[in-house]
Amino acid sequence: MDMETVKLSQIVERLAPELSPFLTSRELDLTIVLRDGLEVLEPADAMEIVQHSICTGQKQTLIQ
């Protein structure tokens, strides 16, 4: 499968909708590139992507 670009909101809606209330609109709007596409993503992968996205967003906020 080819790489696929999606918004974090798509990943959350599909695999971890319970996390949606805890994420900001900025976080949900992040662009994520998936090596093997959204179809093969597992819930554990989604959690890892969400965690990484939050950490990256917090680091950027601290730098500014």
Secondary structure, 3 states (H helix, E strand, C coil): CCCEEEEHHHHHHHHCHHHHHHCCHHHHCCEEEECCCHHHCCHHHHHHHHHHHHHHHHHHHHHC
